[in-house]
């Protein structure tokens, strides 16, 4: 028997609705796949939690979910709360807390759907976009000075390390080699970002 324990965090907006639909899909899969079992535990973290408690998740939130096999996360963001509070207080707190450095986004036109491209081109789209998820703009380095004054300044510094760049590049290369076309395309902005992106290149 294969038991998978999943921490379910619906988050904000339509996140809870979408996540619960996904839970139903997993339950349906388990019903027809012998030996496959899921155990779900729900966490009510997000903007509503913030309004009640002053934080997006409890102080020991990472400890509460660290022993699960997976985290099924919906969304984060609320029009009545600053984006930096919602993102850094939940999604990035989890990603950085567990060093989840690879943001992996499969992209494929599903059968029966019509995309904006000609059908024969749309059918060829089968990509996996791999993004670095813990460095760069997500490093959280920067600050504000002279708040409220005409000379106020806000600074964010993108941080790229050789170790971080190498591990995401290796992840993407290994993934590309496991796919039928074995094709990897690297996208950077090294013509303008001449230090960090050149390190990437």
N, C-alpha and C positions, 0 to 999 in steps of 0.2 A: 504494500500500500504506500502511495506517495502523498503525504500530507504537506500542504503548503499553508503556512500561517501568514496572513496578510493584514497589515495595518491599513485601515481605510480612513483617509482624510478627505472628505468632500470639499472642504474649503468654502469658497465664496461663489456668489452668482449662480450660474447653472451647474457649477461643479458638483454639488451633492446629487443633483438629478442625473447627470451624465455618469457619475461614478456608480450610483445605484443600478443604473441600466447595465453597466459593465459587470457588476457583481452578479446580476441575473444571467448574463452570458456565461460567466465562469461556472456558475451553479449548473446551468444547462449542460455545459461541457463535462462537468464532473459526473452528471447523471448518466452520460452515455459512454464515458471512458472508464473501463474497469481499473480500479485501484487508485484513481485520481480523486483526491479530497482537498477541499479548501476550508480553512477556518478563518473567518473574518472577525476582526475587532475594530469597531468604529471609534474615531476620536473627533470630537466636535470643535476642533481648532480652526481658527480663521477670524474674520472681522467681527462676527457676533461674539465670539469668545473674547476678543480684544475689548469690545464695549463693556463686557461684564467684568473683566479681570485686569485690564490695562496691559495685556501682552497677547500676542497672537497664539501662543501655546504656553503650557506651564514651564517653569524654570527647569524641571527635570524631564521635559518632553523627549529629548533624544534618548534618555535612559529608558523611557517607557516603550519606545518602539525599536530599540536596537536589536532585540532578539527575534524580530519577525523576519521571515524569508523575503518579504517584499513590502514596499510601501506603495499603495495605490492612491495617488494624489490627484485631486480634481483641479482646482484653480485657486488663485489668490488675487484679491483686489476688490476695492469697494469705492464707489464714487464719493463717499463721505469721509474717507480716510486717506491720508497721504500715501502714495504708492511706495515710498521708501520704507514706511512702517510695515505695510502688508507684505512686501516682497522679502525684505531683510529679516522680518520677524518670524517668517514661517518657511517659505520654500528655500530661500538661500541659507537660512539657519540649518535646515535639514541637509541640504546638499553639501555645505561646507563642513558641517558637524560630522558627517559620515564620509567626507572626501569623495563625493560622487562627482568625479571630474569629467565624465563623458556624458554629454547630452545627446542622446541617440534618437533621431526622428525618421522613421521609415516613411517614404512617400511613394504612393502607388495609386493609380486610378483603378478602383474596384470594378469588377464585372457588373454591367448593367448601368453604370454611371457614364454620363457624357461630360467631358471636361471642355475647357475653352479652346483647346487645340483641335486640329483635324483628328478624327478618330484613330487613324493609323499612327499618328504621333503620340496621342494620349495613351495608347496601349503600350507604347515603348517606355513610358515613365515608370521606372522601378529603381528609385534611389534610396539611399540611407544617408541622411545628413548627420554628420558628427560634429558637434560643437564643443569647445572647451567650456567647462561649466563651473570652474572654481577660481580661475585666474583672470587675467585681462581686466575687463570692466567689472567683473564680479569680485575682484580682490578686496574692494571696500577701502582702498587707500585714498585719502584726501581729507578735506576739511573745509570749514567755513570760517571767515573772519569778518569783523566789522559789521555784524548783522544789523540790519535796519538802517544803515548809513549809506549815503550815496557811493561810498567806496567799497561797499560790500563785495566780497569775492567768494565764490564756491569753486572748489577744485577737486576733480576726480582723476586719479592716476591709474592708468592701466598697467598692471604688473605682469610680466612674462618671465618665467624662469626656464632655464634649459631643461630641468627635470620635468616641469609641467608640460612644456612644449613637446618633449620627446615622448612622454607617456601617451599623450592624446594622439600624436602622429603614429605611434606604434599600434594603438588601438584601432585607428582608422585603416592603417595598412593591413592589419590582420583581418579586419572585417571585409575589406575589399578582396583580399585573397580567398576568402571563404565564399564569395559570390560568383555566379557564372561568368560575368564579363571581366572580373578581376581588374576593374578600372578604378583609379583614384584620382580625383580632381582636388587640388588644394586651392582655397580661396583666401587671399590676404589682401591687405590694403597697404602694401609696402612702398608704393610710390609716394604716399603722403605720410604714413606712420613709419618713419625711417629707422626706428630703433627696435621696438618690440616686434613689429611685423617682419623686419629684415631678419631678426633672430629666428622667427618662424620659418622664413624662406630658407 
